[in-house]
Amino acid sequence: MAENNGPFGMSPEDFDRFAREATDGVRDMVGKFLSGSGAQGAAWSTLFTDAGRPRRREPETAGETGTGVWAVFVVSDDGGARVEQVYASEIDALRANKHNTDPRRKVRFLPYGITVSALDEDDASDE
């Protein structure tokens, strides 16, 4: 008669043996990988030592903190920008510009404290 080994067809002893062998194999593989000679082993060891050190934090920019507006603007023939509408979120600005067919009408993020003249096009595109 067949033994009742549960819904997966494994007895508890089979499962214990499988888990023990799998754990030993993974432990050996990780040990060889981390203590390996050459550049690969050195790269992993520096990764783990750098994780313990505090990193110097750079100041956030207005674009990273999201303090600004999304501007829908038109670039005139002389390269100057004229803002048509501003939105609090990118999705609102893109929806407002969804059916745009004018290549001079654009959507950009404008951080607080930056003048609208930052949206002006440079003459560098004439090269």
C-alpha positions as CSV (number, residue, x, y, z in Angstrom):
1,M,0.0,0.0,0.0
2,A,1.1,3.5,-0.7
3,E,1.9,5.7,2.3
4,N,-0.1,8.8,2.9
5,N,2.5,11.5,2.3
6,G,0.3,14.5,2.4
7,P,-0.9,16.7,-0.5
8,F,2.5,17.1,-2.1
9,G,3.6,13.4,-2.0
10,M,6.5,14.0,0.3
11,S,6.9,12.6,3.8
12,P,8.2,14.9,6.5
13,E,11.5,13.1,6.5
14,D,11.9,13.6,2.7
15,F,11.2,17.3,3.2
16,D,13.8,17.6,6.0
17,R,16.4,15.9,3.9
18,F,15.7,18.1,0.9
19,A,15.9,21.3,3.0
20,R,19.1,20.3,4.7
21,E,20.8,19.5,1.3
22,A,19.5,22.7,-0.3
23,T,20.8,24.8,2.7
24,D,24.2,23.2,2.5
25,G,24.4,23.8,-1.2
26,V,23.4,27.5,-1.0
27,R,25.8,28.0,1.9
28,D,28.7,26.5,0.0
29,M,27.9,28.6,-3.1
30,V,27.6,31.9,-1.2
31,G,30.8,31.1,0.7
32,K,32.8,30.5,-2.5
33,F,31.3,33.6,-4.2
34,L,32.1,36.0,-1.4
35,S,35.5,34.6,-0.6
36,G,36.6,34.1,-4.2
37,S,39.9,35.5,-5.3
38,G,40.2,38.2,-8.0
39,A,38.2,41.3,-8.8
40,Q,34.8,39.7,-8.4
41,G,35.4,38.8,-4.7
42,A,36.9,42.2,-4.0
43,A,34.0,44.0,-5.5
44,W,31.5,42.2,-3.3
45,S,33.6,42.7,-0.2
46,T,33.7,46.5,-0.8
47,L,30.0,46.5,-1.3
48,F,29.4,45.1,2.1
49,T,32.0,47.3,3.9
50,D,30.6,50.5,2.2
51,A,27.1,49.6,3.4
52,G,28.1,50.2,7.0
53,R,29.5,53.6,6.5
54,P,27.2,56.7,6.6
55,R,27.1,58.5,3.2
56,R,27.3,62.2,2.8
57,R,23.9,63.4,1.7
58,E,23.7,65.9,-1.1
59,P,21.2,68.7,-0.8
60,E,18.0,68.0,-2.7
61,T,17.1,70.2,-5.7
62,A,13.7,71.8,-6.2
63,G,13.0,69.3,-9.0
64,E,13.7,66.3,-6.7
65,T,11.5,67.6,-3.9
66,G,8.7,68.6,-6.3
67,T,8.6,72.2,-5.3
68,G,7.6,73.9,-8.5
69,V,5.0,73.9,-11.2
70,W,4.5,72.2,-14.5
71,A,4.2,74.9,-17.2
72,V,2.6,74.7,-20.6
73,F,4.4,77.3,-22.7
74,V,4.9,78.5,-26.3
75,V,8.2,79.4,-27.8
76,S,7.9,82.4,-30.1
77,D,9.8,82.8,-33.3
78,D,12.5,84.8,-31.6
79,G,13.1,82.0,-29.1
80,G,11.4,83.6,-26.1
81,A,9.0,81.6,-24.0
82,R,5.5,82.6,-23.0
83,V,3.8,80.6,-20.3
84,E,0.1,79.8,-21.1
85,Q,-0.9,77.8,-18.1
86,V,0.7,76.2,-15.0
87,Y,-0.3,73.0,-13.2
88,A,0.6,71.4,-9.9
89,S,1.1,68.0,-11.3
90,E,2.7,66.6,-14.4
91,I,-0.3,64.5,-15.4
92,D,-2.6,67.5,-15.4
93,A,-0.2,69.5,-17.6
94,L,0.2,66.5,-20.0
95,R,-3.5,66.1,-20.2
96,A,-4.0,69.7,-21.0
97,N,-1.4,69.4,-23.8
98,K,-2.7,66.0,-25.0
99,H,-4.1,67.2,-28.4
100,N,-1.3,69.6,-29.1
101,T,-0.3,69.9,-32.8
102,D,1.9,73.0,-32.4
103,P,5.6,71.9,-32.1
104,R,6.4,75.2,-30.4
105,R,4.0,74.4,-27.5
106,K,5.8,72.4,-24.8
107,V,5.4,71.1,-21.2
108,R,8.3,71.5,-18.7
109,F,8.8,71.5,-14.9
110,L,9.7,74.9,-13.6
111,P,11.1,74.9,-10.1
112,Y,10.2,77.7,-7.7
113,G,12.7,80.5,-7.9
114,I,13.7,80.0,-11.5
115,T,12.7,82.7,-14.0
116,V,10.5,81.9,-17.0
117,S,13.4,82.9,-19.2
118,A,15.0,79.6,-18.4
119,L,12.5,78.1,-20.8
120,D,13.7,80.2,-23.7
121,E,15.4,78.3,-26.5
122,D,19.0,78.9,-27.1
123,D,20.5,79.7,-30.5
124,A,22.6,76.5,-30.2
125,S,20.0,74.7,-32.2
126,D,21.0,76.7,-35.3
127,E,24.3,75.0,-35.6
